[in-house]
Amino acid sequence: MAYATINPYNNEVVKEYPFTTDEELQTTLATGHALYKQNRQQPIAERAKILHNVAAKLREHSAELARACTIDMGKLLRESEGEVELVAIIADWFADHGEEILTPEKVDTIATGSAEIRHSATGIVMMVEPWNFPYYQIMRVFAPNFIVGNPMILKHAANTPTSAKMFADVVAEAGAPAGSLVNLFLSYDQVTEAIEDPRVQGVALTGSERGGTAVAQAAGKNLKKNTMELGGMDPFIVLGDANMDDVADIAWRARLYNTGQVCTSSKRFIVMDNVYDEFVDSLKEKFSQVVPGDPLDPSTSLAPMNTKKSKDKLQKQLDDAIAAGAKVVYGNEPIDLPGQFFKPTILTDIDKDNPAYSEEMFGPIAAVYKVHSEEEAIELANDNPYGLGGIVFAGDADHGAEVAAQIETGMVFVNNFMVTLPELPFGGVKLSGYGREMSHIGEMAFTNEQLIVKTEKPNLDNVAGGLVATDIPPEK
């Protein structure tokens, strides 16, 4: 696992990075632990000012950050530019609302005196993040934990090292104290070593089920709190009365955004029989209109996949699906360009015995299913091992919400594209992981909910559920 930027558009090796030494890891742990102690005495408002400055610096360096992101993993430049602005929005939101979220909570109690719950930092958080949104994935963990006062160590994906380094550099330039966010080019063994260290008190991972299992096992073995944001096979349900113009406009975007390399991409399109043919025809038309090319070129609308390994894996999944009986109604043809391009493909006639029925395809392949009732649509949507997000299109939004409430996922969007904003919790259920990032829930992910009961003078006659005077044995 070498850390290197390899441009997926032209396969050029842009830059390689050496692994972090064990000594560098130990120094980082010591610095982070010292900062954790220091942060306990620092007013939250001071960190909020720094976080606002992080947002400002991100916008100041937007052009270079976006370009680095595109060269690292291949997404369209305009998508990279949007990602930089999104992470700045997230930083500003937690700077504005983070202290309020941490306000001590009063507890009504029959105990003598008053009780409250205070939310405070716990220690270093180990972040393990993926390549598909190099900045956004970091910021989802960084912004809330910076406000809380938890220092962070970042282990980013091996193919996005430049983006990781630049993000950490921007945080430092914004005035964050040393140790606030340290990007390290760690081996898997070093990640485990960090998790085992008592100074690390939390682990946040976004990635594959395989990676999540390994990291969660190390965290669990060492009794470390952890959050897991893993894969998804998100359903896109089209009810019989849906506005098909809106569906046509959103469906192709929901599958091809970031070249389909999104955990929350709509991967399974579950369509009522009366609009099925119209849906397939419109999706074919939209897929046929995308233009592959240099992702730095504004005229390009289909970027390459992030690596040759990812492209080859997706092609094998497609070949296996076809061998098991799936029908290709569009795509599965080569694109005559040197980079890691994959032509958008539409599959139908996928039965339960087909591996495509229960495997996540992380790229521009749309699986389309015909159903004959809402009940069948809901059952099909839930009949998979994942539960991250989903979309429902209905003629009546209220009814769409009723259907959405029956979908076993952490997030569902009715009559719209899936969106992500700092005030909205992000996460899933089943093999899509557990815990939530962003929003007030994400800010509490790695806090100590400390109960403090304050009494002016003990009163042993007014105690319930605990030690009372009659329980005290007489002195001998």
C-alpha positions in Angstrom: 0.0 0.0 0.0 2.1 2.9 -1.3 0.8 6.5 -0.9 0.8 8.1 -4.4 -1.1 10.5 -6.5 -1.7 8.8 -9.9 -3.9 10.8 -12.2 -6.7 8.5 -13.3 -7.2 10.5 -16.5 -3.8 9.8 -18.0 -2.3 7.3 -15.5 0.6 9.7 -14.7 2.4 9.2 -11.4 2.3 12.7 -10.0 3.9 12.3 -6.6 4.7 9.6 -4.1 4.9 9.9 -0.3 6.9 8.0 2.2 5.3 6.0 5.0 5.1 7.6 8.5 7.8 6.3 10.9 6.9 4.8 14.2 8.7 7.6 15.9 6.5 10.2 14.0 3.4 8.4 15.2 4.5 8.4 18.8 5.4 12.1 18.6 1.9 12.8 17.1 0.2 10.9 19.9 2.2 12.8 22.6 1.4 16.2 20.9 -2.3 15.3 20.6 -2.6 14.2 24.2 -1.0 17.4 25.4 -3.4 19.4 23.3 -6.4 17.5 24.6 -5.4 18.5 28.2 -4.9 22.1 27.0 -8.2 22.2 25.2 -10.1 21.3 28.4 -9.2 24.8 29.7 -9.8 26.7 26.5 -13.1 28.5 25.9 -15.1 26.9 23.0 -15.5 30.4 21.5 -11.8 30.5 20.8 -11.9 27.3 18.8 -15.0 28.6 16.9 -13.0 31.6 15.7 -10.3 29.3 14.4 -12.9 27.1 12.7 -14.3 30.1 10.9 -10.8 30.9 9.8 -10.5 27.3 8.5 -13.5 28.0 6.3 -12.1 31.2 5.1 -8.7 29.6 4.2 -10.5 26.8 2.4 -12.3 29.3 0.2 -9.0 31.3 -0.3 -7.3 28.1 -1.5 -10.4 26.7 -3.3 -8.9 26.6 -6.8 -5.7 24.7 -5.8 -7.6 22.4 -3.5 -10.2 21.5 -6.2 -7.5 20.9 -8.8 -5.6 18.6 -6.4 -8.7 16.6 -5.6 -9.5 16.1 -9.3 -5.9 15.0 -10.1 -5.9 12.7 -7.0 -9.1 10.8 -7.7 -10.5 12.0 -11.0 -13.8 13.7 -10.2 -15.0 16.5 -12.4 -13.4 19.8 -11.5 -16.8 21.5 -10.9 -17.7 18.7 -8.4 -14.3 19.2 -6.7 -15.1 22.9 -6.4 -18.5 22.1 -5.0 -16.9 19.8 -2.4 -14.5 22.6 -1.2 -17.4 25.0 -0.7 -19.4 22.3 1.1 -16.6 21.7 3.6 -16.3 25.4 4.2 -20.0 25.6 4.9 -19.7 22.7 7.4 -16.8 24.4 9.2 -18.8 27.7 9.4 -21.9 25.8 10.7 -20.1 24.1 13.6 -18.3 27.3 14.4 -21.7 29.0 14.7 -23.6 26.3 16.5 -21.0 24.0 18.1 -20.9 25.8 21.5 -24.7 25.9 21.8 -24.9 22.1 21.1 -22.5 21.6 24.0 -24.6 23.6 26.5 -25.0 21.7 29.8 -28.4 20.0 30.1 -30.4 20.4 33.2 -31.9 17.2 34.6 -35.1 17.2 36.6 -34.5 14.9 39.6 -35.8 14.2 43.0 -32.3 14.1 44.4 -31.3 16.9 46.7 -29.8 19.8 44.9 -29.4 20.2 41.1 -28.2 17.9 38.3 -26.8 18.6 34.9 -25.0 16.7 32.1 -21.9 18.4 30.7 -20.5 17.4 27.3 -16.7 17.4 27.1 -13.8 16.0 25.1 -12.5 12.5 25.7 -9.1 12.5 23.8 -7.6 11.8 20.5 -9.9 10.6 17.7 -8.3 8.3 15.0 -9.9 9.0 11.6 -9.7 6.5 8.7 -11.1 8.1 5.6 -11.8 7.1 1.9 -10.8 8.7 -1.4 -14.2 9.5 -3.0 -14.7 12.8 -1.2 -11.2 13.6 0.0 -12.1 16.8 1.9 -15.7 16.2 2.8 -15.0 12.9 4.6 -12.4 14.7 6.7 -14.5 17.6 7.6 -17.5 15.5 8.7 -15.3 14.4 11.6 -12.9 17.3 12.0 -15.4 20.2 12.4 -17.5 18.8 15.3 -14.5 17.2 17.1 -12.4 20.4 16.8 -15.2 22.3 18.5 -15.5 19.7 21.2 -11.7 19.8 21.8 -10.7 16.3 20.6 -7.4 16.3 18.7 -7.4 14.1 15.5 -5.0 11.8 13.6 -5.9 11.3 10.0 -5.1 8.2 7.9 -6.5 8.9 4.5 -6.7 6.7 1.4 -3.5 5.7 -0.3 -4.6 7.3 -3.6 -5.5 10.8 -2.3 -2.4 11.7 -0.3 -2.0 15.2 -1.8 -5.6 16.2 -0.9 -5.0 14.9 2.7 -1.8 16.8 3.1 -3.3 20.0 1.7 -6.3 19.9 4.0 -4.1 19.4 7.0 -1.9 22.3 5.8 -4.9 24.6 5.5 -6.0 23.8 9.1 -2.6 24.7 10.4 -2.5 27.9 8.3 -5.8 28.9 9.8 -4.3 28.9 13.2 -5.3 25.6 14.7 -2.8 24.5 17.4 -0.3 21.7 16.6 -1.9 18.4 17.0 -5.5 19.5 16.1 -5.4 17.5 12.9 -2.3 15.6 11.9 -2.2 13.7 8.5 0.0 10.6 8.7 0.8 8.2 5.9 0.2 5.1 8.1 0.4 1.4 7.5 -2.5 -0.7 8.6 -0.4 -2.1 11.5 0.3 1.5 12.6 -3.5 2.3 12.5 -4.0 -0.7 14.9 -1.1 0.6 17.0 -2.7 4.0 17.3 -6.1 2.5 18.2 -4.5 0.4 20.9 -2.9 3.5 22.5 -4.7 4.7 25.6 -4.4 8.3 24.5 -6.7 7.5 21.5 -10.3 7.4 22.8 -12.4 7.3 19.6 -12.2 5.8 16.1 -14.2 7.2 13.1 -14.1 5.3 9.8 -15.8 5.8 6.4 -15.1 3.1 3.9 -15.7 -0.4 2.8 -17.4 -3.2 4.9 -14.0 -5.0 4.9 -12.1 -2.0 6.2 -14.8 -1.2 8.7 -14.8 -4.8 10.1 -11.0 -4.7 10.6 -11.0 -1.3 12.3 -14.1 -2.0 14.4 -12.5 -5.2 15.6 -9.4 -3.4 16.8 -11.5 -0.7 18.4 -13.8 -3.2 20.1 -10.9 -5.3 21.4 -9.6 -2.1 23.1 -13.0 -0.9 24.2 -12.8 2.3 22.1 -15.9 4.0 21.0 -16.3 4.0 17.2 -18.5 5.1 14.4 -18.7 3.3 11.1 -20.0 4.8 7.8 -19.8 2.0 5.3 -21.3 1.0 1.9 -24.8 1.2 0.5 -27.1 -0.2 -2.1 -29.5 2.8 -2.0 -32.9 2.3 -3.6 -34.5 4.9 -5.9 -38.2 4.2 -5.8 -40.5 5.6 -8.5 -44.2 5.3 -7.6 -46.8 5.2 -10.3 -48.0 8.8 -9.9 -44.5 10.3 -9.8 -43.7 13.4 -11.9 -41.6 11.6 -14.6 -40.0 14.8 -15.8 -38.5 15.3 -12.4 -37.6 11.6 -12.1 -35.8 11.8 -15.5 -33.9 14.9 -14.4 -32.7 13.5 -11.1 -32.2 9.7 -11.7 -29.2 9.9 -14.0 -27.5 12.4 -11.7 -28.2 10.3 -8.7 -26.3 7.4 -10.3 -23.5 9.2 -12.2 -22.5 12.0 -9.7 -18.8 11.4 -8.9 -18.9 8.7 -11.5 -21.2 6.7 -9.3 -18.5 6.3 -6.7 -20.7 7.4 -3.7 -21.9 5.3 -0.8 -25.3 7.1 -1.1 -25.6 6.8 -4.9 -28.9 5.5 -6.1 -27.8 2.0 -7.2 -31.1 0.2 -7.5 -34.0 1.8 -9.3 -37.3 0.2 -8.3 -40.0 1.4 -10.7 -43.7 0.8 -10.8 -44.8 -1.2 -13.9 -47.0 1.6 -15.4 -43.9 4.0 -15.7 -41.2 1.4 -16.1 -40.7 1.5 -19.8 -40.7 5.3 -19.8 -38.1 5.3 -17.0 -35.7 3.0 -18.7 -36.0 4.9 -22.0 -35.2 8.2 -20.3 -32.3 6.8 -18.3 -30.8 5.4 -21.5 -31.2 8.8 -23.2 -29.5 10.6 -20.3 -26.7 8.1 -20.0 -26.0 8.4 -23.8 -25.5 12.2 -23.5 -22.6 12.2 -21.1 -19.2 13.2 -22.5 -16.1 11.4 -21.2 -12.8 13.4 -21.1 -10.4 15.3 -19.0 -12.1 16.1 -15.7 -10.3 19.4 -15.6 -12.1 20.4 -18.8 -15.5 22.1 -18.1 -17.0 20.4 -21.2 -16.5 16.9 -19.7 -19.5 15.3 -18.0 -18.1 11.8 -17.4 -14.9 11.5 -15.3 -12.8 8.4 -15.0 -13.0 6.1 -12.1 -10.5 6.6 -9.3 -8.1 3.7 -10.0 -7.5 0.8 -12.4 -8.2 -1.6 -9.5 -11.6 -0.1 -9.0 -12.5 -0.2 -12.7 -11.4 -3.8 -13.0 -13.4 -4.8 -10.0 -16.5 -3.2 -11.4 -16.1 -4.8 -14.8 -15.8 -8.2 -13.1 -19.0 -7.6 -11.1 -20.7 -6.6 -14.4 -19.5 -9.7 -16.2 -20.6 -11.9 -13.3 -24.0 -10.3 -13.3 -24.5 -10.9 -17.0 -23.3 -14.5 -16.7 -26.0 -15.0 -14.0 -28.7 -13.7 -16.4 -28.8 -9.9 -16.1 -29.7 -8.1 -19.3 -27.7 -5.1 -20.5 -30.0 -2.5 -22.1 -27.3 0.1 -22.4 -23.6 0.3 -22.0 -20.9 -2.3 -21.3 -18.7 -0.9 -24.1 -15.1 0.4 -23.9 -14.4 4.1 -24.0 -11.4 4.9 -26.3 -9.4 7.0 -23.8 -6.3 6.1 -21.8 -7.7 6.8 -18.4 -9.9 4.7 -16.1 -13.2 5.3 -17.9 -16.2 3.1 -17.5 -19.2 3.6 -19.8 -22.5 4.1 -17.9 -24.4 0.8 -18.0 -28.0 -0.2 -17.3 -28.9 -3.7 -16.1 -32.4 -5.3 -15.9 -33.7 -8.8 -15.2 -31.7 -9.3 -12.0 -33.1 -12.1 -9.9 -32.3 -13.1 -6.3 -29.7 -15.6 -7.4 -27.7 -13.0 -9.3 -24.7 -11.6 -7.3 -25.7 -8.1 -8.5 -28.8 -8.5 -6.4 -26.9 -8.1 -3.1 -23.5 -6.6 -4.0 -22.7 -3.0 -4.0 -21.5 -1.8 -7.4 -19.3 1.2 -6.8 -19.4 2.9 -10.2 -21.7 3.9 -13.0 -24.0 0.9 -13.2 -27.7 1.2 -12.7 -29.8 -1.8 -11.8 -33.5 -1.4 -12.7 -36.3 -3.5 -11.2 -40.0 -3.5 -12.3 -42.5 -3.9 -9.5 -46.3 -4.1 -9.4 -47.2 -2.5 -6.1 -45.9 -0.2 -3.4 -45.7 -3.2 -1.0 -43.4 -5.0 -3.5 -41.3 -1.9 -3.9 -40.8 -1.6 -0.2 -40.0 -5.3 0.2 -37.4 -5.1 -2.6 -35.9 -1.9 -1.2 -35.4 -3.6 2.2 -34.2 -6.9 0.8 -30.5 -6.2 0.8 -27.8 -6.3 3.5 -27.2 -2.5 3.5 -29.2 0.4 4.8 -27.6 3.8 4.2 -29.9 6.1 2.1 -32.6 6.2 -0.4 -34.9 8.3 -2.6 -38.7 8.1 -3.2 -40.5 9.8 -6.0 -44.3 10.2 -5.5 -47.0 12.4 -6.9 -47.9 13.4 -3.3 -44.9 14.2 -1.1 -46.7 13.3 2.1 -47.5 9.8 0.8 -43.9 9.6 -0.4 -42.8 10.3 3.2 -45.1 7.5 4.4 -43.4 5.1 2.0 -39.9 6.5 3.0 -40.6 5.7 6.6 -40.9 2.0 5.8 -37.5 1.9 4.1 -34.8 0.4 6.4 -32.1 3.1 5.9 -30.6 5.9 7.9 -31.7 8.6 5.4 -34.4 8.9 2.7 -35.2 11.9 0.5 -38.6 12.4 -1.1 -38.9 14.0 -4.6 -35.3 15.2 -4.6 -31.7 14.4 -5.0 -29.9 13.2 -1.9 -28.3 16.2 -0.2 -25.7 16.5 2.6 -25.6 19.5 4.9 -24.0 20.1 8.3 -27.3 20.3 10.2 -28.4 16.9 8.8 -27.2 13.7 10.4 -25.4 11.3 8.1 -25.3 7.5 8.7 -27.0 4.1 8.2 -28.1 0.8 9.6 -27.4 -2.9 8.9 -24.1 -3.4 7.0 -24.0 0.3 6.2 -22.6 0.9 9.7 -23.7 2.7 12.9 -23.4 6.1 14.5 -24.0 9.4 12.9 -21.8 12.2 11.6 -22.6 15.9 11.4 -25.5 17.6 13.1 -25.8 17.8 16.8 -25.7 13.9 16.9 -22.3 13.9 15.2 -20.9 16.5 17.6 -21.8 14.2 20.5 -20.1 11.1 19.0 -17.0 11.3 21.0 -17.9 13.3 24.1 -18.1 12.5 27.8 -21.6 13.0 29.0 -20.6 13.8 32.5 -23.3 13.9 35.2 -22.7 16.5 37.9 -25.1 16.6 40.9 -24.6 19.7 43.1 -25.8 19.8 46.7 -25.2 22.5 49.3 -25.5 20.1 52.2 -26.1 16.3 52.3 -29.6 15.2 53.3 -29.8 11.4 53.9 -33.5 11.6 54.4 -34.1 12.5 50.8 -32.3 9.8 48.8 -33.9 7.4 46.4 -32.4 4.5 44.6 -29.0 4.8 46.3 -27.3 4.6 49.7 -29.6 5.7 52.6 -28.8 6.2 56.2 -30.3 2.9 57.3 -27.9 1.1 54.9 -24.8 2.3 56.8 -23.6 -0.5 59.1 -22.9 0.6 62.8 -19.4 1.1 63.8 -17.9 -1.8 65.8 
